[in-house]
Amino acid sequence: MRVIRTALMPMLLLATLAACTGENRTVGERVRDTVDPPSGPVERTGRAVDRAIDRAKPN
């Protein structure tokens, strides 16, 4: 049970980060999603996580 919990914890944390983005996308992010749409749920979640991290700590 501990192994399962340990494996699921990062997914739970990433899902909460992805949920924080909402509709506050910039024009550049909207253009990128229009020109090069995410090819699936994994890529969509990855982009959302990247955007959430960039908003929390800009490069």
SENU-756972 format. One record per residue (C-alpha): residue in three letters; y negated, x negated, z; residue number from 1. Coordinates in steps of 0.05 Angstrom, whole numbers, plus 5000, padded with zeros to 4 digits. Each point is the difference from the previous one (the first is absolute). Example, Ala and Ser with C-alpha at 12.3 -4.5 7.8 and 13.67 -1.06 7.14 Angstrom:
<pts>
<pt><code>ALA</code><y>5090</y><x>4754</x><z>5156</z><pos>1</pos></pt>
<pt><code>SER</code><y>4931</y><x>4973</x><z>4987</z><pos>2</pos></pt>
</pts>
This chain:
<pts>
<pt><code>MET</code><y>5000</y><x>5000</x><z>5000</z><pos>1</pos></pt>
<pt><code>ARG</code><y>4953</y><x>4942</x><z>5015</z><pos>2</pos></pt>
<pt><code>VAL</code><y>5010</y><x>4971</x><z>4931</z><pos>3</pos></pt>
<pt><code>ILE</code><y>4983</y><x>5066</x><z>4967</z><pos>4</pos></pt>
<pt><code>ARG</code><y>4937</y><x>5007</x><z>5042</z><pos>5</pos></pt>
<pt><code>THR</code><y>4980</y><x>4929</x><z>4983</z><pos>6</pos></pt>
<pt><code>ALA</code><y>5010</y><x>5012</x><z>4926</z><pos>7</pos></pt>
<pt><code>LEU</code><y>4961</y><x>5066</x><z>5000</z><pos>8</pos></pt>
<pt><code>MET</code><y>4940</y><x>4976</x><z>5040</z><pos>9</pos></pt>
<pt><code>PRO</code><y>4965</y><x>4963</x><z>4943</z><pos>10</pos></pt>
<pt><code>MET</code><y>5009</y><x>5060</x><z>4954</z><pos>11</pos></pt>
<pt><code>LEU</code><y>4968</y><x>5045</x><z>5052</z><pos>12</pos></pt>
<pt><code>LEU</code><y>4941</y><x>4953</x><z>5010</z><pos>13</pos></pt>
<pt><code>LEU</code><y>4989</y><x>4994</x><z>4924</z><pos>14</pos></pt>
<pt><code>ALA</code><y>5004</y><x>5075</x><z>4991</z><pos>15</pos></pt>
<pt><code>THR</code><y>4945</y><x>5010</x><z>5052</z><pos>16</pos></pt>
<pt><code>LEU</code><y>4957</y><x>4949</x><z>4964</z><pos>17</pos></pt>
<pt><code>ALA</code><y>5011</y><x>5035</x><z>4934</z><pos>18</pos></pt>
<pt><code>ALA</code><y>4982</y><x>5067</x><z>5030</z><pos>19</pos></pt>
<pt><code>CYS</code><y>4932</y><x>4974</x><z>5023</z><pos>20</pos></pt>
<pt><code>THR</code><y>4971</y><x>4990</x><z>4930</z><pos>21</pos></pt>
<pt><code>GLY</code><y>4987</y><x>5073</x><z>4981</z><pos>22</pos></pt>
<pt><code>GLU</code><y>4957</y><x>5013</x><z>4940</z><pos>23</pos></pt>
<pt><code>ASN</code><y>4950</y><x>4944</x><z>5014</z><pos>24</pos></pt>
<pt><code>ARG</code><y>5017</y><x>4961</x><z>4937</z><pos>25</pos></pt>
<pt><code>THR</code><y>4947</y><x>4959</x><z>4964</z><pos>26</pos></pt>
<pt><code>VAL</code><y>4984</y><x>5008</x><z>4927</z><pos>27</pos></pt>
<pt><code>GLY</code><y>5040</y><x>4937</x><z>4984</z><pos>28</pos></pt>
<pt><code>GLU</code><y>5061</y><x>5026</x><z>5036</z><pos>29</pos></pt>
<pt><code>ARG</code><y>4996</y><x>5066</x><z>4963</z><pos>30</pos></pt>
<pt><code>VAL</code><y>4994</y><x>4965</x><z>4933</z><pos>31</pos></pt>
<pt><code>ARG</code><y>5060</y><x>4955</x><z>5016</z><pos>32</pos></pt>
<pt><code>ASP</code><y>5041</y><x>5061</x><z>5020</z><pos>33</pos></pt>
<pt><code>THR</code><y>4981</y><x>5034</x><z>4935</z><pos>34</pos></pt>
<pt><code>VAL</code><y>5011</y><x>4941</x><z>4953</z><pos>35</pos></pt>
<pt><code>ASP</code><y>5061</y><x>4972</x><z>5037</z><pos>36</pos></pt>
<pt><code>PRO</code><y>5030</y><x>5057</x><z>5041</z><pos>37</pos></pt>
<pt><code>PRO</code><y>5051</y><x>4982</x><z>5055</z><pos>38</pos></pt>
<pt><code>SER</code><y>5070</y><x>5002</x><z>4970</z><pos>39</pos></pt>
<pt><code>GLY</code><y>5031</y><x>5031</x><z>5062</z><pos>40</pos></pt>
<pt><code>PRO</code><y>4994</y><x>5016</x><z>5073</z><pos>41</pos></pt>
<pt><code>VAL</code><y>5012</y><x>4928</x><z>5022</z><pos>42</pos></pt>
<pt><code>GLU</code><y>4943</y><x>4973</x><z>4957</z><pos>43</pos></pt>
<pt><code>ARG</code><y>4955</y><x>5058</x><z>5021</z><pos>44</pos></pt>
<pt><code>THR</code><y>5013</y><x>4985</x><z>5074</z><pos>45</pos></pt>
<pt><code>GLY</code><y>4990</y><x>4925</x><z>4988</z><pos>46</pos></pt>
<pt><code>ARG</code><y>4932</y><x>5013</x><z>4969</z><pos>47</pos></pt>
<pt><code>ALA</code><y>4981</y><x>5046</x><z>5057</z><pos>48</pos></pt>
<pt><code>VAL</code><y>5020</y><x>4948</x><z>5051</z><pos>49</pos></pt>
<pt><code>ASP</code><y>4961</y><x>4945</x><z>4963</z><pos>50</pos></pt>
<pt><code>ARG</code><y>4938</y><x>5044</x><z>4999</z><pos>51</pos></pt>
<pt><code>ALA</code><y>5007</y><x>5018</x><z>5074</z><pos>52</pos></pt>
<pt><code>ILE</code><y>5006</y><x>4927</x><z>5019</z><pos>53</pos></pt>
<pt><code>ASP</code><y>4941</y><x>4981</x><z>4956</z><pos>54</pos></pt>
<pt><code>ARG</code><y>4957</y><x>5054</x><z>5033</z><pos>55</pos></pt>
<pt><code>ALA</code><y>5020</y><x>4977</x><z>5069</z><pos>56</pos></pt>
<pt><code>LYS</code><y>4989</y><x>4926</x><z>4985</z><pos>57</pos></pt>
<pt><code>PRO</code><y>4963</y><x>4987</x><z>4934</z><pos>58</pos></pt>
<pt><code>ASN</code><y>5016</y><x>4936</x><z>4963</z><pos>59</pos></pt>
</pts>
